[in-house]
Amino acid sequence: VPLNIVSPQKNGPLMGIVQDSLAGVYKLCRRDTFLTKEQIMNSMLWVPNWDGVIPQPAILKPRPRWTGKQLISMVIPKEVSLHSASDKKEDAPLKDEGILIQAGQLMYGLPTKKVVGAAAGGIVHISYNELGAEGAMAFLNGVQQVVTYWLLNNGHSIGIGDTIPDKATIEKVQVHIDEEKAEVARLTAMATANELEALPGMNVRATFENKVSMALNQARDKAGTTTQKSLKDSNNAVTMASSGSKGSSINISQMTALVGQQIVEGKRIPFGFKYRTLPHFTKDDYSPEARGFVENSYLRGLTPSEFFFHAMAGREGLIDTAVKTAETGYIQRRLVKALEDLSARYDGTVRNSLGDVVQFLYGEDGLDAMCIEKQKLGILNMSNAAFKSKYRLDLANPPE
């Protein structure tokens, strides 16, 4: 098993930290997580190859306290150095934006799926390249043992309270929905009065549907953003989404703000009866709620018609999944059958069982995909001025 941690398929590891260990390592490394002497001594016993020395506490007075980052640094191999910039903002060590590991010490940042998961360029990948399969395995085992023990005492659970927004947020969300519904009403009035100008390559009906979908998606996105901002980063659902252990920001906004437009066959819910989606609506009703827009959140609960539309979209998803599984499985089987006699030979060529050349050089570059590492070359997109200010050293006038 250890020899298959890194896959030649995607130049990265197939195995990484997942689920409770991933959420746990994220929580453990928060800036407000501290351990007492008793806790650190018990946790140390789970560190693989521990030398018996307890590190210096991060806080000495009024009483000694160790940080979660210190505990995780005991498990990270000394050979690992890693800097991963923040996705959204500039690196900010005091806010744990981005992550920096120097010689096995976690300096700042929170370990997420990108860092400790099955991701290329993460700790698992670096450990495998620097220390081999055994080193990567030791890291995976060590993190899981230490974090699982800490979680045993700390705990992590998600409850209905994690999905409840404050009053101001509920009002803001309603404003976003009302604004976009008004926009849809305006578009409907324009289309009815034949004042809607068709977009290039579309007829008036397609243009109307396109603009309505854009407006309703905007309502969902704005409401989602508002809700995200209102939830604390210590919220259990946010913790799970941020660490990458389960769920996403869309799941959170659907639970808290609104579920949004239901899609069937890439369009809004179509008219199934004579010119209407359900008998509960009048004929020729193009309003958002009649065409599958769910403006309630899962927390508030869906109306009967919203529930029905949601079931329609959900049914399509289930069927799609079942069909795709069979199709991809059969494609895979045919590919394996067609390529089973190909092999990379000692002269670097790829040949079949008859010795016919299929490729003169394996993969057109002759590289073992298992050993490829992605390197960033920041200087490529720097301007001459930026490059000069960063790297040029004027020896006649050295910087003070």
N, C-alpha and C positions, 0 to 999 in steps of 0.2 A: 504493500500500500504506500509506504513513504516515497517510493521511487516514482509514483504517479501523482505526486502533489502538484507538480508543474506539468501542464499539458502542452504538447507541440501544436495543438490545434489553435490556441489563442495567445501564445507567447506569455502565458500567465498561469497562476495557480488555479486548480480546480477546487481546492479545499481552503476554507477560511473559517473565521469565527462567525457563528450564526446565532440567531434567536436570543435566548436569555443571556448567554455569555456576552453577546454583542451589546445588548442594552445595558448589561451590567458594567462592562468595561467603560462605556460612555458615561454612566452615572458615577462610577468610582473615580474617574479622572476629572470630575467637575471641580471648580475652584473652591467650593464650599464643603467638600468631602474631607473629613479629618478622621484619623484613627487614634485611639488611646494606646498606651503601652501594651495592655492586655491583648487588644485586638491585633496590633502589629505582630506581637510574638506568636499568636495563634496562626495568623496568616502566613508568616515566614515559613512555617513548617510545610506549607503547600508549595513553596517555591522550589522548582527542580534544581538540584546541585547547589543548594544554599550553603554558603561557607560558614554559617554560624554567627556571622557578625550582623548586628542590628544597625541600620544606617542612622546617621545623626538626625534627630527630629527637625522638622522644618520650623516648628515653633517651640521655644524653650519655656517661656513664661506667659501666663501664670502657671501653666502645667504643660508638659511635653505633648506635642501632637505631631503625628506624621500625616502627610498628604497621600491621597489615592495615587497620585502620579508617581510618588516615591515607590509605592508598592509595585505598580506595573513596571517601573524601570528595572526592578529586580529580575523580571522575567524576560525583558527584551535583551537579546544578545548584544554584547559590547561591540560587535562588528557592524551593527546596524546604525547608519546615519541617514536621515530622511528629512527633506523639507517639502511639504506640500502646501501650496498657497490656498487661501480661502476661495471658494467658488464665487461668492457674492461680493465680498468687500476686500479692502486692503487687509494684509495681515495685521492683527492687533493682539499681541501676546496677553495684554491685560483682560481682553474679552474672550480669549481662547479662539480667536479667528485664525484659521490656518493651523498647521501643526509642524513642530520642529523636534526632531530626535537627534541628539548628538552623542555618538559613541554609546548607544544603548540607554541614554538618559532622556526621558521625556521632558523637554524644557517648557513647552506650552502647547496648547491645543487639545482637542478631544478626539480620541480614536473612533473613527466611524468605519462603515463598511469599506470605504475606499482605502483605508489604512490597514485594518486588521482582517478584512474579509478576503474573499477569493478574487483579489484585484491585482492586475499587473502593476508592478512598482510599489506594492505595499510591503509591510514587514514580512509577511509569509514568503513572498517572492525573493526579497533581499536575503532573508535567512537561508533560503534554499540555495541561492547562488553563492553565498559566502561560506556557508557551513555544511552544505549538502543536505540530503534528505533527512538525516538524523537531527540536524539543527532545526530545521523547519518543524519537524514533528515535536521536538522538545518545546518549542515556542507555543505551538497549538495546544499541547497538553498542559503546559504551565499556566497559560492565560486562563484556560477553562477551569483548572483546579482552584487557582487563587480567586478568580472572580466569582465562581459558584459558591465558594466558602463565604466570601464577603456578602454575597446576595442572601445567603442563608440568614444572616443577622440583619441585613438592611431591608431586604424585600423589595418587590416591585409588583404593583397590581394596577389595573385600570378599572375605573368605575364610571358610573353615569355622571358623576361630578366633573370628570375631565372633559365632558362634551358640552357643559352648560356655559353659554356666553353671558357676559354681564348685560344689564338693561340697555346701556348706551350702545353696545354693539348690535343688539337685536334691532334697535331703532335704525341704526345706520344701514344694516342689511336690508331692512324693509324699504328704506329710501332708495337704495340701489335698484331693488326689484321694481319699485313703482316707476322710477325714472325710465328704465328700459321697457317696461310694459307700455308706458306712454309713447315711447318712440315707436313701438310695434303698432300701436293704435294709429299713430300718424302715418306710418307706412301703409297700413291697411286702407286708410282714408284716401291716400294718394293713388293707390292701385285701383280702388273702386272708382275714383273720379277720372281714371285713365291719365293721370299726371306723372306716373312713374316712368323714368327714362331707363330703357333697357341697357344693361352693361354690355361691353363688347363680347360677342360670342354667346350671348344668352337672350332668351325671350323675356318678356315682362314677368311672367310667372316665376321663372327661375331666378330672375333678379330679385323679386320680392322675397322668395324663400331664402336666398343668400343673405339679404340685408337683415331679415328677421332673425336668422340663425346667428349672425354676427352680434346683433343687439342682445339676444338672450345669453349668448356665451359671455358677453361682456358683463352682464348682470351676475353670472355665476363667478367669473374671475374676480370682479370687484368685491363681491360679498365674501368670497374665499379669502382674499388678501386682508380685508378688514378683520375677519375672525382670527386669522393667523396672528395678526399684530396684537389682538386683545388677549390671547392666551399666553400665560407665563412660560418661560422655557423650562420650568420645573414640572410642567404639566406632563402626566404620564404618557398621553397619546403623542404629544409633541416629542418627548424623549425617544419614543420608539421610531417615529418617522425620521427624526434628525440622525439617529444612530444608524438607521438603515435596517433595524432588526425586523420590523413589520410595519406595513402601512405606508401611506404617503400623505402629502399635504392635501391631495384631493379627497382622500377618505375622511380626513379631519373636517374639511369644509362641508362635505356632504352630511356628516353627523351633526354639525353645529349650525351651519348657515342655511344652505339649501341644496337639494339633490341635483337640480338642473334639468336641462332638456334631455328627454329620452329619445334615442335614435334607433330606428329600425330600417335596415337596408340602406344606411347612409343618409336617410332623410328623416324629417319629423314624422310623427305617427300619421300614416296615410288614412284617407277616408275608406272605411271598410263597408259601411252600410251605404245608403244612398246619400252621398254628399255630407256625411258626418262620421266621426270616429266612433262615437258611442251614442246610444239613444238618449243619453242625458244632456246632449247638446242640440242646439237648433241646426238646421241645414245650412251649409255654406259658412260655417263658423271657422274663421282662420285665426282666432285669438290664441295666445300662447297656451292657456290652460286646456283648450279644446284639442290642441295638437301635441300634447305630451310634455308640456313644461311643468316640472314639479317645483313649486316655489316653497314647499315646506322642507324642513330638515328631517333626518331620521329621528331626531330627538323630539320634535313636535309631532311627528306622525303624518302619514300621507292620507289624503282624502280617498274615498273609494275609486274615483276615476283615475287619480294619480297612481294609486296602487296597481290598477289594471295596466296602465301604460308602462309602469316600471316592470311589471311581470312580463310584458311583451318584449321589452328590450333585453331583459334577463334571459328569457327563453331563447332568443336569437343567439346570445352569447354562449349558452350551454350547447346548442346544436353546432355552432361554429367550432367550439372546442373539440367536440366529439368527432366531427368530420375531419378537422385539421390533423388530429392525432393519427387517424387511419391513413390519411394521404401522405403525411411526412414519413410515417413508418414504412410505407410501401416504397416511397422514393429512396429512402435510406437503404432498404434491402436490395433494390435494383442497382444502386451505385456500388454497394459492397460486392455484389456478384460480378459487376462489370470490371471492377478494378482489382479483384483479389489476386490476379497473377502478376501485378506490377511490383517491382522492387527497385530500390536504389542500389546500384552496383558499386564495386570498388573504384571504378574509373569516374564516378560522379554522375553517370548517366542513369536515367530511369528506363528500364526495359521490361517487356512482357516475357511470358514463359518461352517464347520462340526466339528471344534475343533481339526482337525489333526495338529500335530506339523510340521511346515515347517523348522523352525530354532529354536534351543534351546535358543539361545541368539540373539537378533536383530543385524544383521550385524556381527555376531560372536564376537562382543565385547560389545554390549549393550550400545554403546555411541550414543548420539544425535549428528548427523553430523553437525548440525547448530552451535554447541558450540565448535567444534574442532579447535584448533589453531596450526599452524605449528611452531615448535621450532627448532632453529639451535643449534647443540651442537658441537662447533668448536673444543673442546678438543679431540674428537674422532679420527680425522685424524692428530693430532699433534704427533711429535716424542717425546720420553722421554726427550731428551735434550731441545727441544723447550718448552715443558710443564714446565720443571724445571726452565728454565730461565725466563719464564713469571710469574709463580705462586709461586715459592719457596721463602720464606722469611727467610734469615739467620739472626737470632736475635743477634748472636755473632758478626757478621760483617754486620751491617745494611747498605743499600746503602746510599751514601752521597746525 
